[in-house]
Amino acid sequence: MNNHKRIIGICWVVFGALIISLLMLNMNNGNIQLVVLGMVAGLIYLVAGFALLANFRRSTWICLPCSALSLFSFPLGTVIGIYYLWYYFKLEKSL
């Protein structure tokens, strides 16, 4: 398994867990629809991270949209999204 793939997978698992934990802390203060949307986004990041760590063959189907979505989460999500896009296009270029 590639080290870059492992690093990105760990970062997305941590990022998804961070999103979910922050939403749990503010669950009473916010709109329930916003909380549910945030939970879905956090779970998608968790799934993408575990897909990379498990080295699934078609992990790009979930990881590419996650990287595009994470570009809007400044600063941490932007860094992870750019890192995955760099890794993905470097991998595609070598094939």
N, C-alpha and C positions, 0 to 999 in steps of 0.2 A: 504494500500500500504506500502511496506517495505521502511524504511528510506534509506537503501543502494541503492535500486533501484532508488529512487528519486534523491539522490546525484549524482549517475552515469549519470542519464538522464540530469540533469542540467549541469554537467561537459561537456558532449558531445555536448549539445546545444551551450555552450560557446566556446568550442573548434572548432566546425564547423563554428560558426560566426567569430571567430578569423582568421581561415584559409581564409575564404571568404573576410574579410575586408583587410587582408594583401595582398591578391592577387589583390584586387581593387586598392590599393595604388601603386602597381608595375605593373599595366596592360600595361602601355606604354613602359616599359623598357624590358619586357620579350618576350619570344616566345609565340605566341597565342595558340599553342597546349598545352604547359605547363600550361598556364592559364586556359584553358578549363578543363584539367585533374585535376587541383587543385580545380576548382569550383565543379566538380563532387564529389571529395573526401569530400569537405566541406559540400555539400548537403547530402551526405550519412551519415555523422556524425550528421547533424541536424535531419535527418529522424530517425536515431537510438535513439537519445536523446528524440525526441517527442514520439517515440514508447514506450520507457520506462516510460515516464511521463504519457502517456495515458493508461498505464497498459494493452497493447495488449497481448493477449494470446500467440501468436507466435512471440514475439519480439526477441527471441533468434536467429531466422533465419537471422536477419540483425545485431544484436548486437554481436554475436560471431565472424563473419568475421571482423566487425569493431574493435573489441578488438585486434584481431590478426594483423590488419593493423596498429592500433595505437601504437603497441609495437615498431615500427621503428621510431616513432616521438619523439625523446628524447628531453627533460626530461618530458614534460607535458603529451604527449600521452602515454608514457611508463607507467607512474603512473596510468593513467585512465584505460589503457588496463589490467594491472596487477590487479587493484582493481575489474574490472568487472569479470575477470577470477576467482579470488578468490571468489567473490560472486556467480558466476554461479556454480562452482564446489562444493561449500558449500551447495547450494540449491539442486543440483542433489544428493549429498550424503544423505541429509535429507529425500529425497523422496524414 
